[in-house]
């Protein structure tokens, strides 16, 4: 049961990353400012490394992949925030 909840939470996190990417896509189309919205897809896929738990033996590397996805999403969100608000 806990594995299902853990898996579900990573799916929700990936969906939130994709929604943030959709906001970046909208902002780029509306205001013609480059936001690199397509990189949010890579971050969401890396975050969904949870799928690898069913076939992998070494879980440590899967956790590293998920951390890389979260860090990439965080950096992209910060870049999008700066682009949208004009923050330095």
N, CA, C and O atoms as a GROMACS GRO file, in nm:
protein
  352
    1UNK      N    1   0.083  -0.120   0.000
    1UNK     CA    2   0.000   0.000   0.000
    1UNK      C    3   0.086   0.126   0.000
    1UNK      O    4   0.055   0.222  -0.069
    2UNK      N    5   0.194   0.125   0.077
    2UNK     CA    6   0.278   0.244   0.082
    2UNK      C    7   0.349   0.267  -0.050
    2UNK      O    8   0.375   0.382  -0.087
    3UNK      N    9   0.382   0.160  -0.123
    3UNK     CA   10   0.445   0.178  -0.254
    3UNK      C   11   0.350   0.244  -0.352
    3UNK      O   12   0.392   0.325  -0.435
    4UNK      N   13   0.223   0.211  -0.343
    4UNK     CA   14   0.123   0.272  -0.432
    4UNK      C   15   0.111   0.421  -0.401
    4UNK      O   16   0.105   0.503  -0.493
    5UNK      N   17   0.106   0.457  -0.274
    5UNK     CA   18   0.097   0.599  -0.236
    5UNK      C   19   0.224   0.674  -0.276
    5UNK      O   20   0.217   0.789  -0.320
    6UNK      N   21   0.338   0.610  -0.259
    6UNK     CA   22   0.465   0.671  -0.299
    6UNK      C   23   0.468   0.694  -0.450
    6UNK      O   24   0.509   0.800  -0.497
    7UNK      N   25   0.424   0.595  -0.524
    7UNK     CA   26   0.418   0.604  -0.670
    7UNK      C   27   0.320   0.713  -0.713
    7UNK      O   28   0.350   0.791  -0.804
    8UNK      N   29   0.205   0.719  -0.649
    8UNK     CA   30   0.104   0.820  -0.680
    8UNK      C   31   0.157   0.960  -0.654
    8UNK      O   32   0.129   1.052  -0.732
    9UNK      N   33   0.231   0.979  -0.546
    9UNK     CA   34   0.281   1.113  -0.514
    9UNK      C   35   0.381   1.160  -0.620
    9UNK      O   36   0.383   1.279  -0.654
   10UNK      N   37   0.464   1.070  -0.672
   10UNK     CA   38   0.558   1.111  -0.777
   10UNK      C   39   0.486   1.143  -0.907
   10UNK      O   40   0.531   1.229  -0.982
   11UNK      N   41   0.374   1.076  -0.934
   11UNK     CA   42   0.294   1.111  -1.052
   11UNK      C   43   0.236   1.250  -1.037
   11UNK      O   44   0.236   1.328  -1.132
   12UNK      N   45   0.186   1.282  -0.919
   12UNK     CA   46   0.131   1.416  -0.894
   12UNK      C   47   0.239   1.522  -0.908
   12UNK      O   48   0.215   1.628  -0.966
   13UNK      N   49   0.358   1.495  -0.856
   13UNK     CA   50   0.469   1.590  -0.868
   13UNK      C   51   0.505   1.612  -1.015
   13UNK      O   52   0.530   1.725  -1.057
   14UNK      N   53   0.507   1.504  -1.093
   14UNK     CA   54   0.538   1.517  -1.235
   14UNK      C   55   0.432   1.597  -1.309
   14UNK      O   56   0.463   1.675  -1.399
   15UNK      N   57   0.307   1.579  -1.271
   15UNK     CA   58   0.200   1.658  -1.333
   15UNK      C   59   0.213   1.806  -1.299
   15UNK      O   60   0.188   1.891  -1.384
   16UNK      N   61   0.253   1.836  -1.177
   16UNK     CA   62   0.275   1.977  -1.140
   16UNK      C   63   0.391   2.037  -1.219
   16UNK      O   64   0.386   2.154  -1.258
   17UNK      N   65   0.494   1.958  -1.243
   17UNK     CA   66   0.606   2.006  -1.325
   17UNK      C   67   0.558   2.033  -1.467
   17UNK      O   68   0.597   2.133  -1.527
   18UNK      N   69   0.475   1.945  -1.521
   18UNK     CA   70   0.423   1.966  -1.656
   18UNK      C   71   0.331   2.088  -1.664
   18UNK      O   72   0.330   2.158  -1.765
   19UNK      N   73   0.254   2.113  -1.560
   19UNK     CA   74   0.169   2.232  -1.557
   19UNK      C   75   0.255   2.358  -1.555
   19UNK      O   76   0.223   2.457  -1.622
   20UNK      N   77   0.363   2.355  -1.480
   20UNK     CA   78   0.455   2.470  -1.478
   20UNK      C   79   0.517   2.490  -1.617
   20UNK      O   80   0.534   2.604  -1.661
   21UNK      N   81   0.549   2.380  -1.685
   21UNK     CA   82   0.599   2.391  -1.822
   21UNK      C   83   0.494   2.449  -1.917
   21UNK      O   84   0.528   2.524  -2.008
   22UNK      N   85   0.368   2.413  -1.895
   22UNK     CA   86   0.261   2.470  -1.977
   22UNK      C   87   0.247   2.620  -1.954
   22UNK      O   88   0.218   2.696  -2.046
   23UNK      N   89   0.268   2.663  -1.831
   23UNK     CA   90   0.267   2.807  -1.802
   23UNK      C   91   0.382   2.875  -1.876
   23UNK      O   92   0.365   2.984  -1.931
   24UNK      N   93   0.499   2.810  -1.875
   24UNK     CA   94   0.613   2.865  -1.949
   24UNK      C   95   0.586   2.872  -2.099
   24UNK      O   96   0.625   2.968  -2.165
   25UNK      N   97   0.520   2.770  -2.153
   25UNK     CA   98   0.484   2.770  -2.295
   25UNK      C   99   0.389   2.885  -2.327
   25UNK      O  100   0.408   2.956  -2.426
   26UNK      N  101   0.288   2.904  -2.244
   26UNK     CA  102   0.194   3.013  -2.263
   26UNK      C  103   0.264   3.148  -2.258
   26UNK      O  104   0.240   3.236  -2.341
   27UNK      N  105   0.351   3.164  -2.159
   27UNK     CA  106   0.420   3.291  -2.143
   27UNK      C  107   0.511   3.319  -2.263
   27UNK      O  108   0.521   3.433  -2.308
   28UNK      N  109   0.576   3.216  -2.315
   28UNK     CA  110   0.663   3.235  -2.431
   28UNK      C  111   0.582   3.273  -2.554
   28UNK      O  112   0.624   3.360  -2.630
   29UNK      N  113   0.468   3.209  -2.574
   29UNK     CA  114   0.385   3.242  -2.691
   29UNK      C  115   0.321   3.379  -2.678
   29UNK      O  116   0.308   3.452  -2.776
   30UNK      N  117   0.280   3.415  -2.558
   30UNK     CA  118   0.209   3.541  -2.538
   30UNK      C  119   0.302   3.662  -2.541
   30UNK      O  120   0.269   3.764  -2.602
   31UNK      N  121   0.419   3.651  -2.476
   31UNK     CA  122   0.507   3.766  -2.462
   31UNK      C  123   0.638   3.754  -2.539
   31UNK      O  124   0.722   3.844  -2.533
   32UNK      N  125   0.656   3.644  -2.610
   32UNK     CA  126   0.773   3.623  -2.695
   32UNK      C  127   0.905   3.635  -2.617
   32UNK      O  128   1.001   3.694  -2.664
   33UNK      N  129   0.907   3.577  -2.497
   33UNK     CA  130   1.027   3.571  -2.414
   33UNK      C  131   1.063   3.424  -2.399
   33UNK      O  132   0.979   3.343  -2.360
   34UNK      N  133   1.188   3.389  -2.429
   34UNK     CA  134   1.229   3.249  -2.426
   34UNK      C  135   1.226   3.195  -2.283
   34UNK      O  136   1.288   3.252  -2.193
   35UNK      N  137   1.153   3.083  -2.263
   35UNK     CA  138   1.140   3.025  -2.130
   35UNK      C  139   1.192   2.882  -2.121
   35UNK      O  140   1.196   2.826  -2.011
   36UNK      N  141   1.231   2.821  -2.232
   36UNK     CA  142   1.278   2.681  -2.234
   36UNK      C  143   1.175   2.586  -2.173
   36UNK      O  144   1.210   2.500  -2.092
   37UNK      N  145   1.051   2.602  -2.210
   37UNK     CA  146   0.943   2.523  -2.154
   37UNK      C  147   0.958   2.374  -2.184
   37UNK      O  148   0.911   2.292  -2.105
   38UNK      N  149   1.022   2.337  -2.291
   38UNK     CA  150   1.036   2.197  -2.331
   38UNK      C  151   1.127   2.120  -2.234
   38UNK      O  152   1.118   1.997  -2.228
   39UNK      N  153   1.212   2.189  -2.160
   39UNK     CA  154   1.297   2.121  -2.063
   39UNK      C  155   1.218   2.071  -1.942
   39UNK      O  156   1.265   1.984  -1.868
   40UNK      N  157   1.098   2.125  -1.921
   40UNK     CA  158   1.014   2.076  -1.812
   40UNK      C  159   0.970   1.932  -1.840
   40UNK      O  160   0.947   1.856  -1.746
   41UNK      N  161   0.959   1.894  -1.966
   41UNK     CA  162   0.923   1.756  -2.000
   41UNK      C  163   1.034   1.662  -1.954
   41UNK      O  164   1.006   1.556  -1.898
   42UNK      N  165   1.159   1.701  -1.977
   42UNK     CA  166   1.272   1.619  -1.933
   42UNK      C  167   1.272   1.606  -1.781
   42UNK      O  168   1.295   1.497  -1.728
   43UNK      N  169   1.245   1.716  -1.712
   43UNK     CA  170   1.241   1.712  -1.566
   43UNK      C  171   1.129   1.620  -1.517
   43UNK      O  172   1.147   1.546  -1.420
   44UNK      N  173   1.014   1.624  -1.583
   44UNK     CA  174   0.903   1.537  -1.542
   44UNK      C  175   0.935   1.390  -1.566
   44UNK      O  176   0.900   1.304  -1.485
   45UNK      N  177   1.001   1.360  -1.677
   45UNK     CA  178   1.038   1.222  -1.706
   45UNK      C  179   1.142   1.172  -1.606
   45UNK      O  180   1.134   1.059  -1.560
   46UNK      N  181   1.239   1.257  -1.574
   46UNK     CA  182   1.338   1.217  -1.473
   46UNK      C  183   1.273   1.196  -1.337
   46UNK      O  184   1.312   1.107  -1.262
   47UNK      N  185   1.176   1.278  -1.306
   47UNK     CA  186   1.107   1.264  -1.179
   47UNK      C  187   1.025   1.135  -1.175
   47UNK      O  188   1.006   1.076  -1.069
   48UNK      N  189   0.979   1.091  -1.291
   48UNK     CA  190   0.903   0.966  -1.297
   48UNK      C  191   0.995   0.845  -1.303
   48UNK      O  192   0.956   0.741  -1.355
   49UNK      N  193   1.115   0.857  -1.250
   49UNK     CA  194   1.204   0.743  -1.240
   49UNK      C  195   1.146   0.636  -1.150
   49UNK      O  196   1.201   0.526  -1.140
   50UNK      N  197   1.036   0.666  -1.086
   50UNK     CA  198   0.967   0.570  -1.002
   50UNK      C  199   0.925   0.446  -1.080
   50UNK      O  200   0.912   0.338  -1.023
   51UNK      N  201   0.903   0.462  -1.211
   51UNK     CA  202   0.868   0.347  -1.294
   51UNK      C  203   0.980   0.244  -1.296
   51UNK      O  204   0.956   0.125  -1.314
   52UNK      N  205   1.104   0.291  -1.278
   52UNK     CA  206   1.219   0.200  -1.281
   52UNK      C  207   1.227   0.112  -1.157
   52UNK      O  208   1.301   0.014  -1.157
   53UNK      N  209   1.154   0.144  -1.053
   53UNK     CA  210   1.156   0.064  -0.932
   53UNK      C  211   1.104  -0.078  -0.957
   53UNK      O  212   1.138  -0.171  -0.884
   54UNK      N  213   1.022  -0.094  -1.060
   54UNK     CA  214   0.964  -0.224  -1.086
   54UNK      C  215   1.061  -0.318  -1.158
   54UNK      O  216   1.043  -0.439  -1.155
   55UNK      N  217   1.164  -0.261  -1.224
   55UNK     CA  218   1.257  -0.345  -1.300
   55UNK      C  219   1.401  -0.337  -1.250
   55UNK      O  220   1.484  -0.417  -1.292
   56UNK      N  221   1.432  -0.245  -1.163
   56UNK     CA  222   1.570  -0.222  -1.121
   56UNK      C  223   1.603  -0.296  -0.992
   56UNK      O  224   1.516  -0.330  -0.912
   57UNK      N  225   1.731  -0.318  -0.977
   57UNK     CA  226   1.780  -0.381  -0.855
   57UNK      C  227   1.842  -0.277  -0.763
   57UNK      O  228   1.824  -0.282  -0.641
   58UNK      N  229   1.916  -0.183  -0.821
   58UNK     CA  230   1.985  -0.081  -0.742
   58UNK      C  231   1.898   0.044  -0.732
   58UNK      O  232   1.889   0.121  -0.827
   59UNK      N  233   1.835   0.063  -0.617
   59UNK     CA  234   1.742   0.174  -0.599
   59UNK      C  235   1.812   0.307  -0.574
   59UNK      O  236   1.749   0.412  -0.587
   60UNK      N  237   1.938   0.304  -0.539
   60UNK     CA  238   2.011   0.428  -0.510
   60UNK      C  239   2.019   0.514  -0.635
   60UNK      O  240   1.999   0.635  -0.628
   61UNK      N  241   2.049   0.454  -0.749
   61UNK     CA  242   2.059   0.531  -0.873
   61UNK      C  243   1.926   0.589  -0.916
   61UNK      O  244   1.920   0.697  -0.975
   62UNK      N  245   1.819   0.518  -0.887
   62UNK     CA  246   1.686   0.570  -0.920
   62UNK      C  247   1.656   0.694  -0.838
   62UNK      O  248   1.598   0.790  -0.888
   63UNK      N  249   1.696   0.693  -0.713
   63UNK     CA  250   1.677   0.811  -0.628
   63UNK      C  251   1.760   0.929  -0.680
   63UNK      O  252   1.714   1.043  -0.677
   64UNK      N  253   1.881   0.902  -0.727
   64UNK     CA  254   1.964   1.008  -0.786
   64UNK      C  255   1.898   1.066  -0.911
   64UNK      O  256   1.902   1.187  -0.933
   65UNK      N  257   1.838   0.981  -0.992
   65UNK     CA  258   1.769   1.028  -1.112
   65UNK      C  259   1.651   1.116  -1.074
   65UNK      O  260   1.628   1.220  -1.135
   66UNK      N  261   1.576   1.076  -0.972
   66UNK     CA  262   1.463   1.157  -0.927
   66UNK      C  263   1.510   1.290  -0.870
   66UNK      O  264   1.446   1.393  -0.894
   67UNK      N  265   1.618   1.290  -0.796
   67UNK     CA  266   1.673   1.414  -0.742
   67UNK      C  267   1.716   1.507  -0.854
   67UNK      O  268   1.695   1.628  -0.848
   68UNK      N  269   1.778   1.449  -0.958
   68UNK     CA  270   1.818   1.531  -1.074
   68UNK      C  271   1.697   1.593  -1.140
   68UNK      O  272   1.702   1.709  -1.182
   69UNK      N  273   1.589   1.519  -1.151
   69UNK     CA  274   1.466   1.574  -1.209
   69UNK      C  275   1.408   1.686  -1.126
   69UNK      O  276   1.364   1.788  -1.181
   70UNK      N  277   1.408   1.670  -0.995
   70UNK     CA  278   1.356   1.775  -0.907
   70UNK      C  279   1.444   1.899  -0.911
   70UNK      O  280   1.394   2.011  -0.913
   71UNK      N  281   1.576   1.879  -0.912
   71UNK     CA  282   1.667   1.994  -0.920
   71UNK      C  283   1.652   2.067  -1.053
   71UNK      O  284   1.652   2.190  -1.055
   72UNK      N  285   1.639   1.993  -1.162
   72UNK     CA  286   1.619   2.056  -1.292
   72UNK      C  287   1.488   2.135  -1.294
   72UNK      O  288   1.484   2.247  -1.343
   73UNK      N  289   1.383   2.076  -1.240
   73UNK     CA  290   1.254   2.146  -1.234
   73UNK      C  291   1.264   2.272  -1.148
   73UNK      O  292   1.205   2.374  -1.181
   74UNK      N  293   1.338   2.264  -1.039
   74UNK     CA  294   1.354   2.381  -0.951
   74UNK      C  295   1.428   2.493  -1.022
   74UNK      O  296   1.388   2.609  -1.014
   75UNK      N  297   1.536   2.458  -1.092
   75UNK     CA  298   1.612   2.560  -1.164
   75UNK      C  299   1.530   2.622  -1.278
   75UNK      O  300   1.536   2.742  -1.300
   76UNK      N  301   1.456   2.538  -1.348
   76UNK     CA  302   1.372   2.591  -1.456
   76UNK      C  303   1.260   2.679  -1.403
   76UNK      O  304   1.226   2.780  -1.465
   77UNK      N  305   1.204   2.641  -1.289
   77UNK     CA  306   1.098   2.724  -1.229
   77UNK      C  307   1.154   2.858  -1.184
   77UNK      O  308   1.089   2.961  -1.200
   78UNK      N  309   1.273   2.856  -1.128
   78UNK     CA  310   1.337   2.981  -1.087
   78UNK      C  311   1.365   3.070  -1.209
   78UNK      O  312   1.344   3.191  -1.203
   79UNK      N  313   1.411   3.010  -1.317
   79UNK     CA  314   1.436   3.086  -1.441
   79UNK      C  315   1.305   3.142  -1.496
   79UNK      O  316   1.301   3.257  -1.542
   80UNK      N  317   1.199   3.063  -1.492
   80UNK     CA  318   1.070   3.111  -1.539
   80UNK      C  319   1.017   3.224  -1.452
   80UNK      O  320   0.961   3.320  -1.503
   81UNK      N  321   1.035   3.212  -1.322
   81UNK     CA  322   0.994   3.318  -1.230
   81UNK      C  323   1.068   3.448  -1.262
   81UNK      O  324   1.008   3.555  -1.266
   82UNK      N  325   1.199   3.439  -1.284
   82UNK     CA  326   1.276   3.558  -1.315
   82UNK      C  327   1.233   3.619  -1.447
   82UNK      O  328   1.227   3.742  -1.460
   83UNK      N  329   1.202   3.535  -1.545
   83UNK     CA  330   1.158   3.587  -1.674
   83UNK      C  331   1.021   3.654  -1.664
   83UNK      O  332   0.996   3.754  -1.730
   84UNK      N  333   0.934   3.599  -1.583
   84UNK     CA  334   0.799   3.654  -1.573
   84UNK      C  335   0.791   3.780  -1.488
   84UNK      O  336   0.708   3.867  -1.513
   85UNK      N  337   0.876   3.789  -1.387
   85UNK     CA  338   0.866   3.904  -1.297
   85UNK      C  339   0.973   4.010  -1.324
   85UNK      O  340   0.964   4.122  -1.273
   86UNK      N  341   1.073   3.975  -1.402
   86UNK     CA  342   1.182   4.068  -1.427
   86UNK      C  343   1.276   4.081  -1.309
   86UNK      O  344   1.351   4.179  -1.299
   87UNK      N  345   1.274   3.983  -1.220
   87UNK     CA  346   1.360   3.986  -1.102
   87UNK      C  347   1.504   3.965  -1.142
   87UNK      O  348   1.533   3.897  -1.241
   88UNK      N  349   1.593   4.022  -1.067
   88UNK     CA  350   1.737   4.006  -1.097
   88UNK      C  351   1.792   3.890  -1.027
   88UNK      O  352   1.911   3.862  -1.039
   0.00000   0.00000   0.00000
